[in-house]
Amino acid sequence: MYNTQVNRSNRWVEQNHRKLKELIEYVSRKGVPVKINTVVASSEDFGRAYEVMKWASSRNIAIRILNEVESNEKSISAIRNFFDSLNGIEISRKYIKGSSSGTIFYNVPNIGEVGFKILIPNYLHDMCKCCRIREKGRCGEYFYGIRLENLLGNYNIRLCVHKTSPETYYRLSEFKETSAFEELRGKINE
Protein backbone atom coordinates (compact mmCIF):
# COMPACT_ATOMS: atom_id res chain seq x y z
CA MET A 1 0.00 0.00 0.00
CA TYR A 2 1.33 3.44 -0.89
CA ASN A 3 1.83 5.79 2.03
CA THR A 4 -0.11 8.69 0.48
CA GLN A 5 -2.99 6.65 -0.96
CA VAL A 6 -6.43 5.84 0.39
CA ASN A 7 -6.55 2.31 1.80
CA ARG A 8 -7.47 0.30 -1.31
CA SER A 9 -6.39 -3.08 -2.60
CA ASN A 10 -3.19 -3.22 -4.65
CA ARG A 11 -5.22 -4.60 -7.57
CA TRP A 12 -7.60 -1.61 -7.48
CA VAL A 13 -4.69 0.83 -7.28
CA GLU A 14 -2.84 -0.79 -10.19
CA GLN A 15 -5.95 -0.86 -12.41
CA ASN A 16 -6.66 2.80 -11.74
CA HIS A 17 -3.03 3.79 -12.29
CA ARG A 18 -3.06 1.97 -15.63
CA LYS A 19 -6.25 3.75 -16.73
CA LEU A 20 -4.91 7.11 -15.58
CA LYS A 21 -1.60 6.59 -17.43
CA GLU A 22 -3.48 5.69 -20.62
CA LEU A 23 -5.62 8.82 -20.32
CA ILE A 24 -2.59 11.04 -19.63
CA GLU A 25 -0.72 9.62 -22.62
CA TYR A 26 -3.77 10.02 -24.86
CA VAL A 27 -4.47 13.68 -24.03
CA SER A 28 -0.77 14.51 -24.12
CA ARG A 29 -0.47 13.05 -27.64
CA LYS A 30 -3.46 15.22 -28.65
CA GLY A 31 -1.49 18.33 -27.62
CA VAL A 32 -3.24 19.05 -24.33
CA PRO A 33 -0.76 20.48 -21.79
CA VAL A 34 -0.52 18.00 -18.91
CA LYS A 35 1.12 18.26 -15.48
CA ILE A 36 1.45 15.38 -13.08
CA ASN A 37 1.31 16.13 -9.37
CA THR A 38 2.60 13.54 -6.92
CA VAL A 39 2.76 13.78 -3.14
CA VAL A 40 5.85 13.07 -1.05
CA ALA A 41 4.94 12.74 2.62
CA SER A 42 8.13 11.04 3.83
CA SER A 43 11.21 9.19 2.61
CA GLU A 44 8.99 6.12 2.15
CA ASP A 45 7.53 7.87 -0.93
CA PHE A 46 10.90 8.52 -2.66
CA GLY A 47 10.87 5.36 -4.78
CA ARG A 48 7.30 5.83 -5.96
CA ALA A 49 7.83 9.52 -6.69
CA TYR A 50 11.01 8.80 -8.66
CA GLU A 51 9.18 6.20 -10.77
CA VAL A 52 6.48 8.79 -11.54
CA MET A 53 9.19 11.30 -12.47
CA LYS A 54 10.94 8.83 -14.82
CA TRP A 55 7.66 7.86 -16.47
CA ALA A 56 6.58 11.48 -16.99
CA SER A 57 9.96 12.77 -18.16
CA SER A 58 10.22 10.00 -20.77
CA ARG A 59 6.97 11.39 -22.23
CA ASN A 60 7.87 15.10 -21.88
CA ILE A 61 5.14 15.61 -19.29
CA ALA A 62 5.65 18.27 -16.61
CA ILE A 63 6.04 17.04 -13.04
CA ARG A 64 5.23 18.72 -9.72
CA ILE A 65 6.05 17.36 -6.26
CA LEU A 66 3.53 18.34 -3.58
CA ASN A 67 3.81 18.15 0.16
CA GLU A 68 1.33 16.27 2.34
CA VAL A 69 -0.67 19.12 3.92
CA GLU A 70 -1.56 17.11 7.05
CA SER A 71 2.14 16.62 7.88
CA ASN A 72 3.38 19.85 6.34
CA GLU A 73 6.82 20.43 7.93
CA LYS A 74 7.82 16.74 7.88
CA SER A 75 6.76 16.46 4.25
CA ILE A 76 8.56 19.63 3.13
CA SER A 77 11.75 18.42 4.83
CA ALA A 78 11.38 15.04 3.09
CA ILE A 79 10.94 16.75 -0.30
CA ARG A 80 14.09 18.84 0.21
CA ASN A 81 15.98 15.64 1.14
CA PHE A 82 14.49 13.93 -1.93
CA PHE A 83 15.82 16.61 -4.29
CA ASP A 84 19.20 16.55 -2.48
CA SER A 85 19.38 12.75 -2.88
CA LEU A 86 18.79 13.18 -6.63
CA ASN A 87 21.41 15.97 -6.90
CA GLY A 88 18.63 18.33 -7.93
CA ILE A 89 19.69 21.95 -8.43
CA GLU A 90 17.27 24.83 -7.98
CA ILE A 91 16.98 26.75 -11.27
CA SER A 92 14.07 29.16 -10.76
CA ARG A 93 11.01 30.14 -8.76
CA LYS A 94 7.52 31.18 -9.84
CA TYR A 95 4.87 32.86 -7.71
CA ILE A 96 1.26 33.57 -8.65
CA LYS A 97 0.35 37.13 -7.69
CA GLY A 98 -2.57 37.33 -5.26
CA SER A 99 -2.35 33.62 -4.44
CA SER A 100 -0.54 31.43 -1.94
CA SER A 101 0.72 29.28 -4.83
CA GLY A 102 4.36 29.10 -5.79
CA THR A 103 6.74 26.63 -7.43
CA ILE A 104 10.46 26.05 -6.99
CA PHE A 105 11.90 24.44 -10.11
CA TYR A 106 14.80 22.00 -9.93
CA ASN A 107 16.94 20.44 -12.62
CA VAL A 108 17.21 16.76 -11.72
CA PRO A 109 19.85 14.64 -13.52
CA ASN A 110 18.37 12.10 -15.96
CA ILE A 111 14.89 13.61 -15.43
CA GLY A 112 14.99 17.31 -16.28
CA GLU A 113 12.88 20.07 -14.78
CA VAL A 114 10.73 19.16 -11.76
CA GLY A 115 8.61 21.62 -9.79
CA PHE A 116 8.13 21.65 -6.02
CA LYS A 117 4.76 23.25 -5.24
CA ILE A 118 4.95 25.52 -2.22
CA LEU A 119 2.42 27.57 -0.31
CA ILE A 120 3.15 31.12 0.80
CA PRO A 121 1.00 32.55 3.61
CA ASN A 122 -1.47 34.79 1.77
CA TYR A 123 -4.90 35.62 3.13
CA LEU A 124 -7.88 37.64 1.92
CA HIS A 125 -8.65 40.16 4.64
CA ASP A 126 -12.47 40.06 4.38
CA MET A 127 -12.60 36.29 4.20
CA CYS A 128 -9.92 35.40 6.76
CA LYS A 129 -9.97 38.17 9.41
CA CYS A 130 -12.13 36.26 11.94
CA CYS A 131 -11.49 32.71 10.76
CA ARG A 132 -11.18 30.17 13.60
CA ILE A 133 -9.33 27.73 11.33
CA ARG A 134 -6.66 30.37 10.68
CA GLU A 135 -6.53 31.39 14.37
CA LYS A 136 -5.87 27.75 15.35
CA GLY A 137 -3.09 27.46 12.74
CA ARG A 138 -4.99 24.80 10.80
CA CYS A 139 -5.38 26.62 7.47
CA GLY A 140 -3.75 24.28 5.00
CA GLU A 141 -3.84 26.34 1.81
CA TYR A 142 -4.21 29.99 2.88
CA PHE A 143 -5.84 31.74 -0.08
CA TYR A 144 -4.80 29.49 -2.97
CA GLY A 145 -7.03 30.88 -5.66
CA ILE A 146 -10.49 30.93 -7.14
CA ARG A 147 -12.21 27.61 -7.70
CA LEU A 148 -15.18 27.33 -10.03
CA GLU A 149 -17.78 24.73 -8.99
CA ASN A 150 -20.99 23.53 -10.58
CA LEU A 151 -23.59 22.79 -7.92
CA LEU A 152 -26.89 21.50 -9.33
CA GLY A 153 -26.42 23.44 -12.57
CA ASN A 154 -25.39 26.70 -10.87
CA TYR A 155 -21.84 27.94 -11.17
CA ASN A 156 -20.28 29.19 -7.96
CA ILE A 157 -16.96 30.65 -6.87
CA ARG A 158 -15.25 28.97 -3.91
CA LEU A 159 -12.49 30.93 -2.19
CA CYS A 160 -11.74 28.58 0.73
CA VAL A 161 -11.22 24.82 0.73
CA HIS A 162 -12.07 24.55 4.44
CA LYS A 163 -15.51 26.11 4.69
CA THR A 164 -18.57 27.21 2.79
CA SER A 165 -19.95 30.47 4.15
CA PRO A 166 -21.17 33.86 2.85
CA GLU A 167 -17.52 35.09 2.95
CA THR A 168 -16.15 32.14 0.96
CA TYR A 169 -18.81 31.02 -1.51
CA TYR A 170 -20.55 33.14 -4.17
CA ARG A 171 -22.74 32.68 -7.21
CA LEU A 172 -20.61 33.31 -10.28
CA SER A 173 -23.07 35.92 -11.55
CA GLU A 174 -22.71 37.93 -8.30
CA PHE A 175 -18.99 37.57 -7.62
CA LYS A 176 -17.88 40.78 -9.39
CA GLU A 177 -19.99 42.80 -6.92
CA THR A 178 -18.25 41.44 -3.79
CA SER A 179 -15.55 42.93 -1.58
CA ALA A 180 -13.52 39.73 -2.13
CA PHE A 181 -13.44 40.45 -5.88
CA GLU A 182 -12.29 44.03 -5.24
CA GLU A 183 -9.59 42.81 -2.84
CA LEU A 184 -8.33 40.26 -5.38
CA ARG A 185 -8.32 42.87 -8.12
CA GLY A 186 -6.21 45.11 -5.90
CA LYS A 187 -3.70 42.33 -5.09
CA ILE A 188 -3.26 41.49 -8.76
CA ASN A 189 -2.80 45.17 -9.75
CA GLU A 190 -0.20 45.88 -7.01
C-alpha positions in Angstrom: 0.0 0.0 0.0 1.3 3.4 -0.9 1.8 5.8 2.0 -0.1 8.7 0.5 -3.0 6.7 -1.0 -6.4 5.8 0.4 -6.6 2.3 1.8 -7.5 0.3 -1.3 -6.4 -3.1 -2.6 -3.2 -3.2 -4.6 -5.2 -4.6 -7.6 -7.6 -1.6 -7.5 -4.7 0.8 -7.3 -2.8 -0.8 -10.2 -6.0 -0.9 -12.4 -6.7 2.8 -11.7 -3.0 3.8 -12.3 -3.1 2.0 -15.6 -6.3 3.8 -16.7 -4.9 7.1 -15.6 -1.6 6.6 -17.4 -3.5 5.7 -20.6 -5.6 8.8 -20.3 -2.6 11.0 -19.6 -0.7 9.6 -22.6 -3.8 10.0 -24.9 -4.5 13.7 -24.0 -0.8 14.5 -24.1 -0.5 13.0 -27.6 -3.5 15.2 -28.7 -1.5 18.3 -27.6 -3.2 19.0 -24.3 -0.8 20.5 -21.8 -0.5 18.0 -18.9 1.1 18.3 -15.5 1.5 15.4 -13.1 1.3 16.1 -9.4 2.6 13.5 -6.9 2.8 13.8 -3.1 5.9 13.1 -1.1 4.9 12.7 2.6 8.1 11.0 3.8 11.2 9.2 2.6 9.0 6.1 2.1 7.5 7.9 -0.9 10.9 8.5 -2.7 10.9 5.4 -4.8 7.3 5.8 -6.0 7.8 9.5 -6.7 11.0 8.8 -8.7 9.2 6.2 -10.8 6.5 8.8 -11.5 9.2 11.3 -12.5 10.9 8.8 -14.8 7.7 7.9 -16.5 6.6 11.5 -17.0 10.0 12.8 -18.2 10.2 10.0 -20.8 7.0 11.4 -22.2 7.9 15.1 -21.9 5.1 15.6 -19.3 5.6 18.3 -16.6 6.0 17.0 -13.0 5.2 18.7 -9.7 6.0 17.4 -6.3 3.5 18.3 -3.6 3.8 18.1 0.2 1.3 16.3 2.3 -0.7 19.1 3.9 -1.6 17.1 7.0 2.1 16.6 7.9 3.4 19.9 6.3 6.8 20.4 7.9 7.8 16.7 7.9 6.8 16.5 4.3 8.6 19.6 3.1 11.7 18.4 4.8 11.4 15.0 3.1 10.9 16.8 -0.3 14.1 18.8 0.2 16.0 15.6 1.1 14.5 13.9 -1.9 15.8 16.6 -4.3 19.2 16.5 -2.5 19.4 12.7 -2.9 18.8 13.2 -6.6 21.4 16.0 -6.9 18.6 18.3 -7.9 19.7 21.9 -8.4 17.3 24.8 -8.0 17.0 26.7 -11.3 14.1 29.2 -10.8 11.0 30.1 -8.8 7.5 31.2 -9.8 4.9 32.9 -7.7 1.3 33.6 -8.6 0.4 37.1 -7.7 -2.6 37.3 -5.3 -2.3 33.6 -4.4 -0.5 31.4 -1.9 0.7 29.3 -4.8 4.4 29.1 -5.8 6.7 26.6 -7.4 10.5 26.0 -7.0 11.9 24.4 -10.1 14.8 22.0 -9.9 16.9 20.4 -12.6 17.2 16.8 -11.7 19.9 14.6 -13.5 18.4 12.1 -16.0 14.9 13.6 -15.4 15.0 17.3 -16.3 12.9 20.1 -14.8 10.7 19.2 -11.8 8.6 21.6 -9.8 8.1 21.6 -6.0 4.8 23.3 -5.2 5.0 25.5 -2.2 2.4 27.6 -0.3 3.2 31.1 0.8 1.0 32.6 3.6 -1.5 34.8 1.8 -4.9 35.6 3.1 -7.9 37.6 1.9 -8.7 40.2 4.6 -12.5 40.1 4.4 -12.6 36.3 4.2 -9.9 35.4 6.8 -10.0 38.2 9.4 -12.1 36.3 11.9 -11.5 32.7 10.8 -11.2 30.2 13.6 -9.3 27.7 11.3 -6.7 30.4 10.7 -6.5 31.4 14.4 -5.9 27.8 15.3 -3.1 27.5 12.7 -5.0 24.8 10.8 -5.4 26.6 7.5 -3.7 24.3 5.0 -3.8 26.3 1.8 -4.2 30.0 2.9 -5.8 31.7 -0.1 -4.8 29.5 -3.0 -7.0 30.9 -5.7 -10.5 30.9 -7.1 -12.2 27.6 -7.7 -15.2 27.3 -10.0 -17.8 24.7 -9.0 -21.0 23.5 -10.6 -23.6 22.8 -7.9 -26.9 21.5 -9.3 -26.4 23.4 -12.6 -25.4 26.7 -10.9 -21.8 27.9 -11.2 -20.3 29.2 -8.0 -17.0 30.6 -6.9 -15.3 29.0 -3.9 -12.5 30.9 -2.2 -11.7 28.6 0.7 -11.2 24.8 0.7 -12.1 24.5 4.4 -15.5 26.1 4.7 -18.6 27.2 2.8 -20.0 30.5 4.1 -21.2 33.9 2.9 -17.5 35.1 2.9 -16.1 32.1 1.0 -18.8 31.0 -1.5 -20.5 33.1 -4.2 -22.7 32.7 -7.2 -20.6 33.3 -10.3 -23.1 35.9 -11.5 -22.7 37.9 -8.3 -19.0 37.6 -7.6 -17.9 40.8 -9.4 -20.0 42.8 -6.9 -18.3 41.4 -3.8 -15.6 42.9 -1.6 -13.5 39.7 -2.1 -13.4 40.4 -5.9 -12.3 44.0 -5.2 -9.6 42.8 -2.8 -8.3 40.3 -5.4 -8.3 42.9 -8.1 -6.2 45.1 -5.9 -3.7 42.3 -5.1 -3.3 41.5 -8.8 -2.8 45.2 -9.7 -0.2 45.9 -7.0 
